[in-house]
Amino acid sequence: KAEAYDLVRLGLKHDLKSHVCWHVYGLLYRSDRNYNQAIKCYLNALRQDPENTNILRDLSMLQIQMRDIKGYAETRQKLFGI
């Protein structure tokens, strides 16, 4: 796991605007049950690629799990609008 974090950080160091790196970073945080950090990473990924359905889906599932109903509703609206 530590190696995965190191590789994602290295990827972000080379390209801070990579939505793929931010998404993977969020997936790593989610797997470690650090949900708040995972949400931040997903939001960073969406800044780079706002219509990525995979990121929107992952974010919405995490928001509902964290009982962020307002955020979940907004994310799902974006997802349905695509």
C-alpha positions in Angstrom: 0.0 0.0 0.0 2.8 2.4 0.8 4.2 1.8 -2.6 0.8 2.6 -4.2 0.7 5.9 -2.4 4.2 6.7 -3.4 3.5 6.0 -7.0 0.3 8.1 -7.1 2.2 11.0 -5.4 4.9 10.6 -8.0 2.3 10.7 -10.8 0.8 13.9 -9.3 4.3 15.4 -9.0 4.7 14.9 -12.8 1.2 16.0 -13.7 -0.9 17.7 -11.0 -3.8 18.0 -13.4 -4.2 14.3 -14.0 -7.7 13.2 -13.3 -6.6 9.6 -13.4 -4.0 10.1 -10.6 -6.5 12.0 -8.5 -9.1 9.3 -9.0 -6.7 6.5 -8.0 -5.6 8.6 -5.0 -9.2 8.7 -3.9 -9.6 5.0 -4.4 -6.6 4.4 -2.2 -7.9 6.6 0.5 -11.3 5.0 0.3 -9.8 1.5 0.7 -8.1 2.8 3.8 -11.4 4.1 5.1 -10.2 7.7 5.0 -13.4 8.9 3.4 -13.0 12.6 3.8 -9.6 12.6 2.0 -11.1 10.3 -0.7 -13.9 12.8 -1.4 -11.3 15.7 -1.7 -9.4 13.6 -4.2 -12.5 12.8 -6.2 -13.4 16.5 -6.3 -9.9 17.4 -7.5 -10.3 14.7 -10.3 -13.7 16.3 -11.3 -12.1 19.7 -11.6 -9.9 18.3 -14.3 -12.6 16.1 -16.0 -16.1 17.3 -14.8 -18.1 14.8 -16.9 -16.2 11.6 -16.0 -19.0 9.2 -15.1 -16.8 6.8 -13.1 -15.5 9.6 -10.8 -19.0 11.0 -10.4 -20.4 7.5 -9.6 -17.6 6.8 -7.0 -18.1 10.2 -5.4 -21.8 9.8 -5.2 -21.5 6.4 -3.5 -19.1 7.8 -1.0 -21.3 10.8 -0.3 -24.3 8.7 0.4 -22.2 6.4 2.6 -21.1 9.5 4.6 -24.7 10.7 4.7 -24.0 13.8 2.7 -27.4 13.9 1.2 -27.1 17.4 -0.3 -23.7 16.5 -2.0 -25.1 13.2 -3.1 -28.1 14.9 -4.8 -25.9 17.4 -6.6 -23.5 14.7 -7.8 -26.4 12.5 -9.0 -28.0 15.4 -10.9 -24.7 16.0 -12.7 -24.5 12.3 -13.5 -28.0 12.1 -14.8 -27.4 15.2 -16.9 -24.6 13.6 -18.9 
